[in-house]
Structure formats: structure tokens, C-alpha cells
Amino acid sequence: MPQKQRNLDKKEISLVAYYKPQSYITEQYRLLKNNIQFSSVDEEIKSIVITSPEPGDGKTTTSANLAIVLAQQGKKVILVDADLRKPSIHYCFNSSNLHGLTNVLTKEISLQSAILKTHIHHLEILTSGPIPPNPSELLESKAMEMILFQLQESYDFVVIDTPPILAVSDSQILANKCDGVILVVSSGKTRKDAAWKSKNILLRANSRLIGVVMNGMVQERGEDYYQYGPSSK
């Protein structure tokens, strides 16, 4: 993804596909959406894990904007914050994170009561909820498999934001349970060896790597420069 103009505020950067639907950057997210749909000709892709090698690569911004462009197409979409260590989807949508995925996993509340509506038509979110002491165990549980099954039954697309793959095992746990994975890297930041290591980890986890998104590139069109500032993740 190209770099974003610096004159946008933080929320506009996070949700550029909503605030700037005609922008060049939003077109790139639509291209990503199209590529995903084309890659699912033989095998349906409904659940998509988004991860990155390291923090700061822009995975959360990619997750949010991919979910938005899918919803703008009229698809019923849910964006899940499965980063149970440093969640941030609730910041993007200015939503409460008092209850969320962890509460459902520990059977404190029902899945339906944890899902939040957003100001974007067709898009709902499931925030992380309180940070637990055992994120990996929760994500590897039968309860998580049941949640994923229920979400895939209820939505056209389930987009899942997960922690950086080189930091913890959470992403590979979920990658193995979902239909596809997108790896987000950052131009000029992500080391080549880190990107290759991330790819190999995903392949060893028997996941389906359906694409790589490169953030932080500068795209020149005429005299305009499009710069994209990745999220704080």
C-alpha cells in the first residue's frame, strides 16, 4: 500500500477507506479485496487472518480498511480483534473494549452480545475484551474454533487482526484455523530475513498464504505524492 498524506488525522489514516472513499489508497484496498476474491475461485475464502512480521508494519490499518471495502461491496463483514496482547481495533472505531472476544472465550457472555455495530453499513466488530494472562491457550481452544465456525456461518467475511507473527505464536494458531492469511510488511522497515521467516512459519503451520501487502511505499502520480503512515501496531 502506498504511503498516506500527512494532513489526515489519526482516525482518517486508520479508516481511510471510509473517510476518503475516492482516494488512491482506498483504490489499493479495493484491489486487495479483488485479488482475494479472485484467489477464491476454486476454494472459498471467508475467514482471513491479517498478521505482520513485527509491530509497526500496518497490519491493523490493513485489517480495518480491508473489512471496510468488503462491507462497502454489500458483504456482511465482521472484523475481529484477536490481538489479545495489544488490541487496537476499538481505538480505530472509537468503541468500548469492556467486553469482547476474551469474555466469549471464557463463557462470561454470549458471542452475539459481544458483537458491536459500527457506523459503517454491513460492518460489525468483535473487540478483544480484557487482556488475558493466557492468550495463546484461549486462541487454541475448542471455544475459539466454535466462535470461528459461528462467525463464518453468520457473515460473508471474517477479517481477523492478529499479533505480529515473529513475536508470539497466536497468529499461526489462528492461521491454521482460517481460510487464508495476508502478511503485511513495511517498505524500508521490514527486513528481508524477517519477511521470509514469517512466510516459512505460516507455511509450516499449514496455513494458506493468499497474499502479501507492502506498506510504506511512495507512489507518484503526476505531481501528487501519496504517503501512507501505518498504524501504531
C-alpha positions, -999 to 999 in steps of 0.1 A, spaced: 0 0 0 13 35 -8 20 60 19 -7 83 31 -8 121 30 3 136 63 -25 161 66 -51 135 77 -58 130 113 -52 96 130 -87 83 126 -87 92 89 -54 73 85 -68 43 102 -101 42 83 -91 59 50 -114 36 30 -144 52 49 -132 88 52 -116 90 17 -135 65 -5 -123 81 -37 -86 82 -28 -58 64 -45 -51 45 -13 -87 33 -10 -84 20 -46 -54 -1 -35 -75 -16 -7 -102 -24 -33 -75 -40 -54 -65 -62 -24 -102 -71 -19 -105 -81 -56 -73 -102 -55 -87 -121 -25 -119 -128 -43 -102 -139 -75 -80 -162 -54 -111 -179 -40 -124 -192 -74 -115 -228 -65 -117 -226 -27 -140 -203 -8 -122 -177 14 -144 -164 42 -121 -161 72 -89 -141 67 -61 -137 92 -40 -105 89 -6 -105 105 29 -90 101 65 -99 110 68 -72 136 49 -44 153 46 -12 133 41 -28 99 5 -16 95 -14 -48 99 -43 -33 119 -48 -5 94 -49 -31 67 -73 -52 86 -97 -23 92 -97 -10 57 -100 -44 41 -131 -50 62 -145 -16 52 -141 -22 14 -156 -56 17 -186 -41 36 -189 -13 10 -194 -40 -16 -225 -51 3 -210 -81 20 -218 -88 56 -184 -84 74 -171 -88 109 -137 -75 120 -123 -95 149 -95 -82 172 -77 -114 181 -46 -95 192 -52 -103 229 -19 -87 239 -20 -53 224 -55 -48 209 -64 -16 190 -95 -22 168 -116 -5 194 -94 26 190 -100 27 152 -138 26 157 -139 46 189 -157 17 205 -158 2 240 -135 -27 248 -150 -35 282 -163 -68 268 -152 -88 237 -136 -119 225 -119 -130 257 -153 -127 276 -169 -150 250 -140 -175 251 -143 -177 289 -181 -180 286 -189 -149 306 -211 -135 278 -226 -148 246 -210 -142 212 -240 -122 200 -239 -98 230 -202 -91 224 -205 -81 188 -207 -43 182 -222 -24 153 -202 3 136 -211 35 117 -203 16 85 -231 -3 69 -227 -41 68 -196 -39 91 -196 -51 127 -167 -57 151 -157 -81 179 -132 -63 200 -106 -82 221 -121 -76 255 -98 -76 286 -63 -87 281 -60 -123 295 -30 -139 311 -30 -168 286 -38 -155 251 -23 -185 232 -43 -210 252 -75 -192 246 -69 -189 209 -60 -226 206 -91 -237 225 -122 -255 212 -142 -225 222 -122 -204 196 -129 -230 169 -166 -228 177 -166 -190 176 -149 -191 142 -175 -216 130 -204 -194 142 -189 -163 126 -184 -180 93 -220 -192 93 -233 -157 100 -210 -134 79 -198 -133 43 -163 -124 55 -145 -127 89 -114 -105 90 -91 -112 119 -64 -89 132 -37 -109 150 -3 -101 167 30 -100 148 40 -135 139 76 -133 150 67 -121 184 42 -148 196 26 -180 183 -10 -166 183 -11 -158 146 0 -192 134 -26 -208 157 -54 -189 140 -39 -191 106 -43 -229 108 -80 -225 116 -89 -200 89 -92 -200 51 -63 -176 43 -36 -154 56 -24 -120 45 11 -110 56 17 -72 59 52 -59 55 66 -24 57 88 -9 29 121 3 43 114 -12 77 107 -50 74 140 -69 70 140 -94 42 150 -122 65 121 -113 88 97 -115 59 110 -149 48 109 -163 83 73 -151 87 63 -168 54 80 -201 64 63 -201 98 29 -197 82 37 -224 57 48 -248 84 16 -241 102 -2 -255 72 -19 -222 65 -28 -207 31 -8 -176 24 -30 -157 -1 -10 -125 -4 15 -100 9 7 -63 14 36 -39 14 30 -7 33 51 25 33 58 28 -4 58 62 -20 36 64 -52 40 93 -76 11 101 -98 17 132 -118 28 158 -92 9 142 -63 27 120 -38 6 96 -18 22 87 15 8 61 39 15 62 76 10 27 90 -10 23 122 6 22 156 7 -16 156 
